[in-house]
Amino acid sequence: MTQSRLEAALTVFDDPTAKARELLRLHRSWQSTSEVPEPVRTVVARAWRRQASAGERRGHLGDAALAERRDRADALTSVLPLLRDRLLPLAGEAGNELVISDDEGYVLWVSGPAAVRRRSEELGFVQGARWRERDVGVNSLGTAMEERRPVQIFGPEHGAEEQHSWVCTSAPILGPKTGAPVGVVTLSGSYRTAHPHTLSLVSMAAREAMDHLARVHGGELRSLALEASARLGAAAAGGACRGTLVVDDAGWVASAEGFGVGERIRLPAGLAAGLTWLPGLGQVHAEPLDGGWILRAARASAELELRPGPPSSVVVYAGADATEVPLSARHFELLTLLAAHPRGLEAREVLARLDGAQSEVTVRAEFSRLRKRLGGLIESRPYRLTVPAAVVRP
Protein backbone atom coordinates (compact mmCIF):
# COMPACT_ATOMS: atom_id res chain seq x y z
CA MET A 1 0.00 0.00 0.00
CA THR A 2 1.59 3.24 -1.11
CA GLN A 3 0.37 6.76 -0.88
CA SER A 4 0.64 7.18 -4.68
CA ARG A 5 -2.07 4.54 -5.14
CA LEU A 6 -4.62 6.33 -2.94
CA GLU A 7 -7.68 7.64 -4.74
CA ALA A 8 -10.27 9.48 -2.64
CA ALA A 9 -13.89 9.34 -3.76
CA LEU A 10 -14.21 13.13 -3.79
CA THR A 11 -12.15 16.28 -3.24
CA VAL A 12 -12.55 18.96 -0.59
CA PHE A 13 -14.12 21.15 -3.29
CA ASP A 14 -16.90 18.67 -4.15
CA ASP A 15 -20.43 19.19 -2.83
CA PRO A 16 -21.36 15.77 -1.36
CA THR A 17 -25.05 16.17 -2.25
CA ALA A 18 -24.35 17.12 -5.87
CA LYS A 19 -21.75 14.33 -6.10
CA ALA A 20 -24.25 11.80 -4.80
CA ARG A 21 -26.89 12.97 -7.28
CA GLU A 22 -24.52 12.50 -10.24
CA LEU A 23 -23.37 9.09 -9.01
CA LEU A 24 -26.96 7.95 -8.55
CA ARG A 25 -27.61 8.69 -12.24
CA LEU A 26 -24.57 6.56 -13.19
CA HIS A 27 -25.58 3.79 -10.79
CA ARG A 28 -29.07 3.55 -12.26
CA SER A 29 -27.65 3.50 -15.78
CA TRP A 30 -25.41 0.58 -14.79
CA GLN A 31 -28.30 -1.25 -13.10
CA SER A 32 -30.56 -0.92 -16.14
CA THR A 33 -27.97 -1.74 -18.84
CA SER A 34 -25.32 -3.80 -16.96
CA GLU A 35 -22.77 -1.53 -18.67
CA VAL A 36 -20.49 0.58 -16.45
CA PRO A 37 -20.59 4.26 -17.55
CA GLU A 38 -17.20 5.75 -18.41
CA PRO A 39 -17.17 8.53 -15.73
CA VAL A 40 -17.18 5.92 -12.93
CA ARG A 41 -13.83 5.67 -11.09
CA THR A 42 -11.69 2.76 -12.27
CA VAL A 43 -11.63 0.94 -8.91
CA VAL A 44 -15.43 1.26 -8.64
CA ALA A 45 -15.93 0.14 -12.24
CA ARG A 46 -13.95 -3.05 -11.55
CA ALA A 47 -16.04 -3.69 -8.44
CA TRP A 48 -19.35 -3.10 -10.26
CA ARG A 49 -18.29 -5.60 -12.94
CA ARG A 50 -17.41 -8.15 -10.26
CA GLN A 51 -20.77 -7.65 -8.59
CA ALA A 52 -22.60 -8.29 -11.86
CA SER A 53 -21.31 -11.88 -11.84
CA ALA A 54 -21.58 -12.48 -8.09
CA GLY A 55 -24.39 -14.24 -6.26
CA GLU A 56 -25.93 -13.32 -2.92
CA ARG A 57 -24.15 -15.22 -0.14
CA ARG A 58 -24.77 -13.15 2.99
CA GLY A 59 -23.44 -14.83 6.14
CA HIS A 60 -23.79 -14.06 9.85
CA LEU A 61 -22.13 -15.57 12.92
CA GLY A 62 -23.79 -16.43 16.20
CA ASP A 63 -22.25 -15.26 19.47
CA ALA A 64 -20.24 -18.44 20.03
CA ALA A 65 -18.85 -18.49 16.45
CA LEU A 66 -18.00 -14.78 16.69
CA ALA A 67 -16.09 -15.34 19.95
CA GLU A 68 -14.22 -18.26 18.33
CA ARG A 69 -13.20 -16.13 15.34
CA ARG A 70 -11.95 -13.38 17.63
CA ASP A 71 -9.87 -15.93 19.55
CA ARG A 72 -8.30 -17.17 16.29
CA ALA A 73 -7.54 -13.67 14.99
CA ASP A 74 -4.23 -13.29 16.85
CA ALA A 75 -2.75 -10.80 14.39
CA LEU A 76 -5.80 -8.52 14.50
CA THR A 77 -6.06 -8.75 18.28
CA SER A 78 -2.44 -7.64 18.61
CA VAL A 79 -3.04 -4.44 16.58
CA LEU A 80 -6.55 -3.68 17.86
CA PRO A 81 -5.35 -1.23 20.58
CA LEU A 82 -3.20 0.60 18.01
CA LEU A 83 -6.08 0.95 15.53
CA ARG A 84 -8.47 2.16 18.20
CA ASP A 85 -5.93 4.66 19.48
CA ARG A 86 -5.26 6.09 16.01
CA LEU A 87 -8.80 6.13 14.62
CA LEU A 88 -11.46 6.15 17.35
CA PRO A 89 -10.95 9.84 18.27
CA LEU A 90 -11.35 10.77 14.59
CA ALA A 91 -14.39 8.50 14.29
CA GLY A 92 -16.10 10.21 17.21
CA GLU A 93 -15.37 13.73 15.95
CA ALA A 94 -16.44 12.96 12.35
CA GLY A 95 -19.57 10.97 13.17
CA ASN A 96 -18.06 7.70 11.94
CA GLU A 97 -17.79 4.21 13.39
CA LEU A 98 -14.65 2.09 13.46
CA VAL A 99 -15.06 -1.44 12.09
CA ILE A 100 -12.46 -4.23 12.19
CA SER A 101 -13.11 -7.32 10.06
CA ASP A 102 -11.15 -10.54 9.56
CA ASP A 103 -9.61 -12.24 6.53
CA GLU A 104 -12.97 -13.61 5.35
CA GLY A 105 -14.86 -10.34 5.69
CA TYR A 106 -16.58 -11.09 8.99
CA VAL A 107 -17.02 -8.01 11.20
CA LEU A 108 -15.35 -8.76 14.54
CA TRP A 109 -15.41 -5.40 16.33
CA VAL A 110 -17.47 -2.20 15.92
CA SER A 111 -16.84 0.97 17.96
CA GLY A 112 -18.03 4.56 17.69
CA PRO A 113 -20.97 6.90 18.26
CA ALA A 114 -24.18 5.10 19.25
CA ALA A 115 -26.27 7.04 16.70
CA VAL A 116 -24.07 5.86 13.81
CA ARG A 117 -24.07 2.28 15.07
CA ARG A 118 -27.87 2.24 15.27
CA ARG A 119 -28.08 3.31 11.63
CA SER A 120 -25.53 0.71 10.50
CA GLU A 121 -27.44 -1.99 12.39
CA GLU A 122 -30.40 -1.30 10.10
CA LEU A 123 -28.17 -2.29 7.17
CA GLY A 124 -26.89 -5.42 8.90
CA PHE A 125 -23.41 -3.89 9.23
CA VAL A 126 -22.90 -5.39 12.69
CA GLN A 127 -20.56 -7.67 14.57
CA GLY A 128 -20.73 -11.19 13.13
CA ALA A 129 -21.93 -10.09 9.68
CA ARG A 130 -19.92 -10.95 6.57
CA TRP A 131 -19.38 -8.05 4.15
CA ARG A 132 -17.51 -9.32 1.14
CA GLU A 133 -18.52 -7.96 -2.25
CA ARG A 134 -20.29 -11.19 -3.13
CA ASP A 135 -22.25 -11.03 0.12
CA VAL A 136 -23.64 -7.49 0.10
CA GLY A 137 -22.50 -5.91 -3.17
CA VAL A 138 -19.82 -3.29 -3.69
CA ASN A 139 -18.65 -1.76 -0.41
CA SER A 140 -15.31 -0.45 0.80
CA LEU A 141 -14.59 -3.39 3.14
CA GLY A 142 -15.18 -6.02 0.48
CA THR A 143 -13.55 -4.02 -2.31
CA ALA A 144 -10.43 -3.36 -0.20
CA MET A 145 -10.15 -7.13 0.27
CA GLU A 146 -10.46 -7.75 -3.47
CA GLU A 147 -8.10 -4.95 -4.50
CA ARG A 148 -5.64 -5.42 -1.60
CA ARG A 149 -5.32 -1.66 -1.23
CA PRO A 150 -7.10 1.22 0.53
CA VAL A 151 -10.48 2.13 -0.94
CA GLN A 152 -13.06 4.85 -0.29
CA ILE A 153 -16.61 4.16 -1.51
CA PHE A 154 -18.97 7.13 -1.54
CA GLY A 155 -22.77 7.16 -1.66
CA PRO A 156 -24.14 5.55 -4.85
CA GLU A 157 -20.78 3.97 -5.62
CA HIS A 158 -22.06 1.26 -3.24
CA GLY A 159 -23.68 -1.60 -5.07
CA ALA A 160 -26.89 -1.75 -3.00
CA GLU A 161 -29.15 1.31 -2.90
CA GLU A 162 -29.77 0.88 0.83
CA GLN A 163 -26.08 1.84 1.35
CA HIS A 164 -26.21 4.99 -0.81
CA SER A 165 -26.41 7.36 2.16
CA TRP A 166 -23.03 6.11 3.48
CA VAL A 167 -19.38 6.78 2.87
CA CYS A 168 -16.97 4.03 3.89
CA THR A 169 -13.17 4.08 3.88
CA SER A 170 -11.23 0.83 4.26
CA ALA A 171 -7.66 -0.42 4.16
CA PRO A 172 -6.54 -4.07 4.22
CA ILE A 173 -4.03 -5.19 6.82
CA LEU A 174 -1.71 -7.51 4.90
CA GLY A 175 0.07 -10.26 6.78
CA PRO A 176 3.88 -10.31 6.62
CA LYS A 177 4.07 -14.03 5.81
CA THR A 178 1.84 -14.31 2.74
CA GLY A 179 0.93 -10.73 1.81
CA ALA A 180 -2.74 -11.72 1.98
CA PRO A 181 -5.20 -9.69 4.10
CA VAL A 182 -5.45 -10.78 7.73
CA GLY A 183 -8.22 -8.21 8.12
CA VAL A 184 -9.60 -4.83 7.09
CA VAL A 185 -9.97 -1.58 9.04
CA THR A 186 -12.92 0.65 8.09
CA LEU A 187 -14.35 4.04 9.00
CA SER A 188 -17.97 4.51 7.94
CA GLY A 189 -20.70 7.08 8.38
CA SER A 190 -23.13 9.39 6.60
CA TYR A 191 -21.97 10.41 3.13
CA ARG A 192 -22.22 14.03 4.34
CA THR A 193 -19.15 13.33 6.53
CA ALA A 194 -17.04 12.34 3.51
CA HIS A 195 -13.53 13.79 3.42
CA PRO A 196 -10.58 12.79 1.21
CA HIS A 197 -8.15 12.96 4.16
CA THR A 198 -9.96 10.03 5.79
CA LEU A 199 -8.45 7.72 3.18
CA SER A 200 -4.91 8.79 4.11
CA LEU A 201 -5.58 8.41 7.83
CA VAL A 202 -7.06 4.93 7.51
CA SER A 203 -4.24 3.92 5.18
CA MET A 204 -1.56 5.17 7.60
CA ALA A 205 -3.18 3.33 10.51
CA ALA A 206 -3.22 0.10 8.49
CA ARG A 207 0.42 0.65 7.50
CA GLU A 208 1.39 1.15 11.14
CA ALA A 209 -0.43 -2.07 12.03
CA MET A 210 1.44 -3.94 9.28
CA ASP A 211 4.77 -2.55 10.49
CA HIS A 212 3.95 -3.92 13.95
CA LEU A 213 3.12 -7.35 12.50
CA ALA A 214 6.36 -7.30 10.48
CA ARG A 215 8.36 -6.65 13.67
CA VAL A 216 6.58 -9.54 15.38
CA HIS A 217 7.36 -11.78 12.40
CA GLY A 218 11.02 -10.74 12.56
CA GLY A 219 11.10 -11.78 16.21
CA GLU A 220 9.54 -15.12 15.31
CA LEU A 221 12.26 -15.73 12.71
CA ARG A 222 14.98 -14.93 15.25
CA SER A 223 13.42 -17.35 17.74
CA LEU A 224 13.22 -20.00 15.03
CA ALA A 225 16.92 -19.55 14.23
CA LEU A 226 17.80 -19.92 17.92
CA GLU A 227 15.67 -23.05 18.24
CA ALA A 228 17.35 -24.55 15.16
CA SER A 229 20.79 -23.70 16.52
CA ALA A 230 19.99 -25.44 19.79
CA ARG A 231 18.61 -28.44 17.90
CA LEU A 232 21.72 -28.75 15.74
CA GLY A 233 23.93 -28.28 18.80
CA ALA A 234 27.54 -29.39 18.55
CA ALA A 235 27.27 -30.18 14.85
CA ALA A 236 26.48 -26.54 14.07
CA ALA A 237 29.18 -25.24 16.41
CA GLY A 238 31.76 -27.50 14.81
CA GLY A 239 30.87 -26.44 11.28
CA ALA A 240 29.54 -29.86 10.35
CA CYS A 241 26.22 -28.34 9.30
CA ARG A 242 27.43 -26.17 6.46
CA GLY A 243 24.65 -26.09 3.93
CA THR A 244 21.89 -25.50 6.46
CA LEU A 245 18.82 -23.36 5.91
CA VAL A 246 16.22 -22.50 8.54
CA VAL A 247 12.85 -21.22 7.28
CA ASP A 248 9.40 -20.67 8.71
CA ASP A 249 6.37 -22.50 7.38
CA ALA A 250 5.83 -19.81 4.72
CA GLY A 251 9.42 -20.08 3.44
CA TRP A 252 10.82 -16.92 5.05
CA VAL A 253 14.52 -17.41 5.84
CA ALA A 254 15.50 -17.29 9.50
CA SER A 255 19.15 -18.25 8.91
CA ALA A 256 21.26 -19.56 6.04
CA GLU A 257 24.66 -21.23 6.02
CA GLY A 258 26.10 -22.35 2.71
CA PHE A 259 23.02 -21.48 0.66
CA GLY A 260 22.76 -18.45 -1.60
CA VAL A 261 19.11 -17.52 -1.09
CA GLY A 262 17.11 -14.34 -0.69
CA GLU A 263 14.67 -13.43 2.06
CA ARG A 264 12.22 -16.17 1.11
CA ILE A 265 12.17 -19.53 -0.65
CA ARG A 266 9.24 -21.40 -2.15
CA LEU A 267 8.23 -24.45 -0.13
CA PRO A 268 6.22 -27.17 -1.87
CA ALA A 269 2.77 -28.04 -0.57
CA GLY A 270 2.83 -31.10 1.64
CA LEU A 271 6.53 -30.88 2.52
CA ALA A 272 7.36 -33.83 4.78
CA ALA A 273 10.31 -34.80 6.93
CA GLY A 274 13.14 -36.67 5.23
CA LEU A 275 15.00 -36.43 1.94
CA THR A 276 13.44 -34.26 -0.75
CA TRP A 277 14.45 -32.14 -3.73
CA LEU A 278 13.64 -28.43 -3.76
CA PRO A 279 13.97 -26.17 -6.83
CA GLY A 280 16.92 -23.82 -6.41
CA LEU A 281 18.30 -25.77 -3.44
CA GLY A 282 18.66 -29.31 -4.72
CA GLN A 283 18.59 -32.42 -2.53
CA VAL A 284 17.96 -31.56 1.13
CA HIS A 285 17.07 -33.31 4.35
CA ALA A 286 13.97 -31.63 5.81
CA GLU A 287 13.49 -31.61 9.57
CA PRO A 288 10.37 -30.00 11.04
CA LEU A 289 10.48 -27.28 13.69
CA ASP A 290 7.55 -25.77 15.52
CA GLY A 291 6.47 -23.24 12.87
CA GLY A 292 9.20 -24.00 10.37
CA TRP A 293 11.88 -26.28 8.94
CA ILE A 294 15.58 -27.06 9.07
CA LEU A 295 16.78 -27.85 5.54
CA ARG A 296 20.24 -29.45 5.28
CA ALA A 297 22.10 -30.06 2.04
CA ALA A 298 22.26 -33.74 1.12
CA ARG A 299 24.24 -35.64 -1.45
CA ALA A 300 22.26 -35.62 -4.70
CA SER A 301 20.70 -38.97 -5.60
CA ALA A 302 18.16 -37.86 -8.15
CA GLU A 303 17.23 -38.70 -11.72
CA LEU A 304 15.94 -36.36 -14.42
CA GLU A 305 13.27 -36.91 -17.02
CA LEU A 306 13.20 -34.29 -19.77
CA ARG A 307 9.79 -33.72 -21.32
CA PRO A 308 9.77 -31.71 -24.56
CA GLY A 309 6.13 -30.58 -24.23
CA PRO A 310 4.90 -28.12 -25.18
CA PRO A 311 5.29 -26.76 -22.62
CA SER A 312 8.75 -28.15 -21.87
CA SER A 313 9.62 -29.35 -18.37
CA VAL A 314 12.00 -31.47 -16.36
CA VAL A 315 10.81 -33.95 -13.72
CA VAL A 316 13.22 -34.53 -10.84
CA TYR A 317 12.84 -37.93 -9.17
CA ALA A 318 14.38 -38.07 -5.69
CA GLY A 319 13.43 -41.14 -3.71
CA ALA A 320 9.66 -41.33 -3.63
CA ASP A 321 9.28 -37.65 -4.61
CA ALA A 322 8.75 -36.29 -8.12
CA THR A 323 8.98 -32.55 -8.78
CA GLU A 324 8.12 -31.06 -12.17
CA VAL A 325 9.90 -27.81 -13.09
CA PRO A 326 8.67 -25.82 -16.12
CA LEU A 327 11.40 -24.90 -18.63
CA SER A 328 11.80 -22.38 -21.39
CA ALA A 329 12.62 -23.76 -24.82
CA ARG A 330 16.24 -22.59 -24.42
CA HIS A 331 16.69 -24.23 -21.02
CA PHE A 332 15.20 -27.48 -22.32
CA GLU A 333 17.69 -27.35 -25.19
CA LEU A 334 20.60 -26.86 -22.78
CA LEU A 335 19.55 -29.79 -20.60
CA THR A 336 19.10 -32.00 -23.66
CA LEU A 337 22.66 -31.16 -24.74
CA LEU A 338 24.03 -32.07 -21.30
CA ALA A 339 22.02 -35.30 -21.23
CA ALA A 340 23.61 -36.26 -24.58
CA HIS A 341 27.13 -35.39 -23.31
CA PRO A 342 27.44 -36.86 -19.78
CA ARG A 343 31.15 -35.94 -19.58
CA GLY A 344 30.23 -32.30 -19.96
CA LEU A 345 30.69 -29.41 -22.37
CA GLU A 346 32.62 -26.17 -22.18
CA ALA A 347 30.76 -22.92 -22.95
CA ARG A 348 32.39 -22.73 -26.41
CA GLU A 349 31.27 -26.30 -27.17
CA VAL A 350 27.71 -25.51 -26.12
CA LEU A 351 27.79 -22.35 -28.27
CA ALA A 352 28.79 -24.39 -31.32
CA ARG A 353 25.83 -26.74 -30.85
CA LEU A 354 23.20 -24.17 -29.89
CA ASP A 355 21.00 -22.50 -32.48
CA GLY A 356 20.72 -18.73 -32.15
CA ALA A 357 23.20 -18.29 -29.27
CA GLN A 358 25.19 -15.05 -29.63
CA SER A 359 28.28 -15.61 -27.48
CA GLU A 360 29.82 -17.62 -24.68
CA VAL A 361 28.68 -14.86 -22.31
CA THR A 362 25.02 -15.50 -23.18
CA VAL A 363 25.58 -19.26 -22.78
CA ARG A 364 27.02 -18.73 -19.29
CA ALA A 365 24.17 -16.39 -18.38
CA GLU A 366 21.57 -18.97 -19.41
CA PHE A 367 23.34 -21.69 -17.43
CA SER A 368 23.52 -19.40 -14.41
CA ARG A 369 19.75 -18.92 -14.52
CA LEU A 370 19.18 -22.63 -15.03
CA ARG A 371 21.47 -23.64 -12.15
CA LYS A 372 19.51 -21.36 -9.79
CA ARG A 373 16.40 -23.39 -10.61
CA LEU A 374 18.10 -26.81 -10.47
CA GLY A 375 20.52 -26.27 -7.61
CA GLY A 376 23.11 -29.02 -7.24
CA LEU A 377 22.16 -30.85 -10.44
CA ILE A 378 24.43 -28.95 -12.87
CA GLU A 379 28.19 -28.49 -12.50
CA SER A 380 30.29 -25.92 -14.36
CA ARG A 381 33.77 -26.09 -15.97
CA PRO A 382 32.65 -28.09 -17.85
CA TYR A 383 28.89 -27.84 -17.71
CA ARG A 384 27.53 -31.30 -16.91
CA LEU A 385 24.68 -33.02 -15.12
CA THR A 386 25.51 -34.56 -11.75
CA VAL A 387 22.66 -37.11 -11.99
CA PRO A 388 21.36 -39.42 -14.74
CA ALA A 389 18.94 -37.89 -17.26
CA ALA A 390 16.69 -39.23 -19.98
CA VAL A 391 14.69 -37.45 -22.65
CA VAL A 392 11.10 -38.60 -23.09
CA ARG A 393 10.34 -38.71 -26.79
CA PRO A 394 6.79 -37.83 -27.90
C-alpha positions in Angstrom: 0.0 0.0 0.0 1.6 3.2 -1.1 0.4 6.8 -0.9 0.6 7.2 -4.7 -2.1 4.5 -5.1 -4.6 6.3 -2.9 -7.7 7.6 -4.7 -10.3 9.5 -2.6 -13.9 9.3 -3.8 -14.2 13.1 -3.8 -12.2 16.3 -3.2 -12.5 19.0 -0.6 -14.1 21.2 -3.3 -16.9 18.7 -4.1 -20.4 19.2 -2.8 -21.4 15.8 -1.4 -25.1 16.2 -2.2 -24.3 17.1 -5.9 -21.8 14.3 -6.1 -24.2 11.8 -4.8 -26.9 13.0 -7.3 -24.5 12.5 -10.2 -23.4 9.1 -9.0 -27.0 8.0 -8.6 -27.6 8.7 -12.2 -24.6 6.6 -13.2 -25.6 3.8 -10.8 -29.1 3.5 -12.3 -27.6 3.5 -15.8 -25.4 0.6 -14.8 -28.3 -1.2 -13.1 -30.6 -0.9 -16.1 -28.0 -1.7 -18.8 -25.3 -3.8 -17.0 -22.8 -1.5 -18.7 -20.5 0.6 -16.5 -20.6 4.3 -17.6 -17.2 5.8 -18.4 -17.2 8.5 -15.7 -17.2 5.9 -12.9 -13.8 5.7 -11.1 -11.7 2.8 -12.3 -11.6 0.9 -8.9 -15.4 1.3 -8.6 -15.9 0.1 -12.2 -14.0 -3.0 -11.6 -16.0 -3.7 -8.4 -19.3 -3.1 -10.3 -18.3 -5.6 -12.9 -17.4 -8.2 -10.3 -20.8 -7.6 -8.6 -22.6 -8.3 -11.9 -21.3 -11.9 -11.8 -21.6 -12.5 -8.1 -24.4 -14.2 -6.3 -25.9 -13.3 -2.9 -24.1 -15.2 -0.1 -24.8 -13.2 3.0 -23.4 -14.8 6.1 -23.8 -14.1 9.8 -22.1 -15.6 12.9 -23.8 -16.4 16.2 -22.2 -15.3 19.5 -20.2 -18.4 20.0 -18.8 -18.5 16.5 -18.0 -14.8 16.7 -16.1 -15.3 19.9 -14.2 -18.3 18.3 -13.2 -16.1 15.3 -11.9 -13.4 17.6 -9.9 -15.9 19.6 -8.3 -17.2 16.3 -7.5 -13.7 15.0 -4.2 -13.3 16.9 -2.8 -10.8 14.4 -5.8 -8.5 14.5 -6.1 -8.7 18.3 -2.4 -7.6 18.6 -3.0 -4.4 16.6 -6.5 -3.7 17.9 -5.3 -1.2 20.6 -3.2 0.6 18.0 -6.1 1.0 15.5 -8.5 2.2 18.2 -5.9 4.7 19.5 -5.3 6.1 16.0 -8.8 6.1 14.6 -11.5 6.1 17.4 -10.9 9.8 18.3 -11.4 10.8 14.6 -14.4 8.5 14.3 -16.1 10.2 17.2 -15.4 13.7 16.0 -16.4 13.0 12.4 -19.6 11.0 13.2 -18.1 7.7 11.9 -17.8 4.2 13.4 -14.7 2.1 13.5 -15.1 -1.4 12.1 -12.5 -4.2 12.2 -13.1 -7.3 10.1 -11.2 -10.5 9.6 -9.6 -12.2 6.5 -13.0 -13.6 5.4 -14.9 -10.3 5.7 -16.6 -11.1 9.0 -17.0 -8.0 11.2 -15.4 -8.8 14.5 -15.4 -5.4 16.3 -17.5 -2.2 15.9 -16.8 1.0 18.0 -18.0 4.6 17.7 -21.0 6.9 18.3 -24.2 5.1 19.2 -26.3 7.0 16.7 -24.1 5.9 13.8 -24.1 2.3 15.1 -27.9 2.2 15.3 -28.1 3.3 11.6 -25.5 0.7 10.5 -27.4 -2.0 12.4 -30.4 -1.3 10.1 -28.2 -2.3 7.2 -26.9 -5.4 8.9 -23.4 -3.9 9.2 -22.9 -5.4 12.7 -20.6 -7.7 14.6 -20.7 -11.2 13.1 -21.9 -10.1 9.7 -19.9 -10.9 6.6 -19.4 -8.1 4.2 -17.5 -9.3 1.1 -18.5 -8.0 -2.2 -20.3 -11.2 -3.1 -22.3 -11.0 0.1 -23.6 -7.5 0.1 -22.5 -5.9 -3.2 -19.8 -3.3 -3.7 -18.6 -1.8 -0.4 -15.3 -0.5 0.8 -14.6 -3.4 3.1 -15.2 -6.0 0.5 -13.6 -4.0 -2.3 -10.4 -3.4 -0.2 -10.1 -7.1 0.3 -10.5 -7.8 -3.5 -8.1 -5.0 -4.5 -5.6 -5.4 -1.6 -5.3 -1.7 -1.2 -7.1 1.2 0.5 -10.5 2.1 -0.9 -13.1 4.8 -0.3 -16.6 4.2 -1.5 -19.0 7.1 -1.5 -22.8 7.2 -1.7 -24.1 5.6 -4.9 -20.8 4.0 -5.6 -22.1 1.3 -3.2 -23.7 -1.6 -5.1 -26.9 -1.8 -3.0 -29.1 1.3 -2.9 -29.8 0.9 0.8 -26.1 1.8 1.3 -26.2 5.0 -0.8 -26.4 7.4 2.2 -23.0 6.1 3.5 -19.4 6.8 2.9 -17.0 4.0 3.9 -13.2 4.1 3.9 -11.2 0.8 4.3 -7.7 -0.4 4.2 -6.5 -4.1 4.2 -4.0 -5.2 6.8 -1.7 -7.5 4.9 0.1 -10.3 6.8 3.9 -10.3 6.6 4.1 -14.0 5.8 1.8 -14.3 2.7 0.9 -10.7 1.8 -2.7 -11.7 2.0 -5.2 -9.7 4.1 -5.5 -10.8 7.7 -8.2 -8.2 8.1 -9.6 -4.8 7.1 -10.0 -1.6 9.0 -12.9 0.7 8.1 -14.4 4.0 9.0 -18.0 4.5 7.9 -20.7 7.1 8.4 -23.1 9.4 6.6 -22.0 10.4 3.1 -22.2 14.0 4.3 -19.1 13.3 6.5 -17.0 12.3 3.5 -13.5 13.8 3.4 -10.6 12.8 1.2 -8.2 13.0 4.2 -10.0 10.0 5.8 -8.5 7.7 3.2 -4.9 8.8 4.1 -5.6 8.4 7.8 -7.1 4.9 7.5 -4.2 3.9 5.2 -1.6 5.2 7.6 -3.2 3.3 10.5 -3.2 0.1 8.5 0.4 0.7 7.5 1.4 1.1 11.1 -0.4 -2.1 12.0 1.4 -3.9 9.3 4.8 -2.5 10.5 3.9 -3.9 13.9 3.1 -7.4 12.5 6.4 -7.3 10.5 8.4 -6.6 13.7 6.6 -9.5 15.4 7.4 -11.8 12.4 11.0 -10.7 12.6 11.1 -11.8 16.2 9.5 -15.1 15.3 12.3 -15.7 12.7 15.0 -14.9 15.3 13.4 -17.3 17.7 13.2 -20.0 15.0 16.9 -19.5 14.2 17.8 -19.9 17.9 15.7 -23.1 18.2 17.3 -24.6 15.2 20.8 -23.7 16.5 20.0 -25.4 19.8 18.6 -28.4 17.9 21.7 -28.8 15.7 23.9 -28.3 18.8 27.5 -29.4 18.5 27.3 -30.2 14.8 26.5 -26.5 14.1 29.2 -25.2 16.4 31.8 -27.5 14.8 30.9 -26.4 11.3 29.5 -29.9 10.3 26.2 -28.3 9.3 27.4 -26.2 6.5 24.7 -26.1 3.9 21.9 -25.5 6.5 18.8 -23.4 5.9 16.2 -22.5 8.5 12.8 -21.2 7.3 9.4 -20.7 8.7 6.4 -22.5 7.4 5.8 -19.8 4.7 9.4 -20.1 3.4 10.8 -16.9 5.1 14.5 -17.4 5.8 15.5 -17.3 9.5 19.2 -18.2 8.9 21.3 -19.6 6.0 24.7 -21.2 6.0 26.1 -22.3 2.7 23.0 -21.5 0.7 22.8 -18.5 -1.6 19.1 -17.5 -1.1 17.1 -14.3 -0.7 14.7 -13.4 2.1 12.2 -16.2 1.1 12.2 -19.5 -0.7 9.2 -21.4 -2.1 8.2 -24.4 -0.1 6.2 -27.2 -1.9 2.8 -28.0 -0.6 2.8 -31.1 1.6 6.5 -30.9 2.5 7.4 -33.8 4.8 10.3 -34.8 6.9 13.1 -36.7 5.2 15.0 -36.4 1.9 13.4 -34.3 -0.7 14.5 -32.1 -3.7 13.6 -28.4 -3.8 14.0 -26.2 -6.8 16.9 -23.8 -6.4 18.3 -25.8 -3.4 18.7 -29.3 -4.7 18.6 -32.4 -2.5 18.0 -31.6 1.1 17.1 -33.3 4.3 14.0 -31.6 5.8 13.5 -31.6 9.6 10.4 -30.0 11.0 10.5 -27.3 13.7 7.5 -25.8 15.5 6.5 -23.2 12.9 9.2 -24.0 10.4 11.9 -26.3 8.9 15.6 -27.1 9.1 16.8 -27.9 5.5 20.2 -29.5 5.3 22.1 -30.1 2.0 22.3 -33.7 1.1 24.2 -35.6 -1.5 22.3 -35.6 -4.7 20.7 -39.0 -5.6 18.2 -37.9 -8.2 17.2 -38.7 -11.7 15.9 -36.4 -14.4 13.3 -36.9 -17.0 13.2 -34.3 -19.8 9.8 -33.7 -21.3 9.8 -31.7 -24.6 6.1 -30.6 -24.2 4.9 -28.1 -25.2 5.3 -26.8 -22.6 8.8 -28.2 -21.9 9.6 -29.4 -18.4 12.0 -31.5 -16.4 10.8 -33.9 -13.7 13.2 -34.5 -10.8 12.8 -37.9 -9.2 14.4 -38.1 -5.7 13.4 -41.1 -3.7 9.7 -41.3 -3.6 9.3 -37.6 -4.6 8.7 -36.3 -8.1 9.0 -32.5 -8.8 8.1 -31.1 -12.2 9.9 -27.8 -13.1 8.7 -25.8 -16.1 11.4 -24.9 -18.6 11.8 -22.4 -21.4 12.6 -23.8 -24.8 16.2 -22.6 -24.4 16.7 -24.2 -21.0 15.2 -27.5 -22.3 17.7 -27.3 -25.2 20.6 -26.9 -22.8 19.6 -29.8 -20.6 19.1 -32.0 -23.7 22.7 -31.2 -24.7 24.0 -32.1 -21.3 22.0 -35.3 -21.2 23.6 -36.3 -24.6 27.1 -35.4 -23.3 27.4 -36.9 -19.8 31.1 -35.9 -19.6 30.2 -32.3 -20.0 30.7 -29.4 -22.4 32.6 -26.2 -22.2 30.8 -22.9 -23.0 32.4 -22.7 -26.4 31.3 -26.3 -27.2 27.7 -25.5 -26.1 27.8 -22.3 -28.3 28.8 -24.4 -31.3 25.8 -26.7 -30.8 23.2 -24.2 -29.9 21.0 -22.5 -32.5 20.7 -18.7 -32.1 23.2 -18.3 -29.3 25.2 -15.1 -29.6 28.3 -15.6 -27.5 29.8 -17.6 -24.7 28.7 -14.9 -22.3 25.0 -15.5 -23.2 25.6 -19.3 -22.8 27.0 -18.7 -19.3 24.2 -16.4 -18.4 21.6 -19.0 -19.4 23.3 -21.7 -17.4 23.5 -19.4 -14.4 19.8 -18.9 -14.5 19.2 -22.6 -15.0 21.5 -23.6 -12.1 19.5 -21.4 -9.8 16.4 -23.4 -10.6 18.1 -26.8 -10.5 20.5 -26.3 -7.6 23.1 -29.0 -7.2 22.2 -30.8 -10.4 24.4 -29.0 -12.9 28.2 -28.5 -12.5 30.3 -25.9 -14.4 33.8 -26.1 -16.0 32.7 -28.1 -17.8 28.9 -27.8 -17.7 27.5 -31.3 -16.9 24.7 -33.0 -15.1 25.5 -34.6 -11.7 22.7 -37.1 -12.0 21.4 -39.4 -14.7 18.9 -37.9 -17.3 16.7 -39.2 -20.0 14.7 -37.4 -22.7 11.1 -38.6 -23.1 10.3 -38.7 -26.8 6.8 -37.8 -27.9 
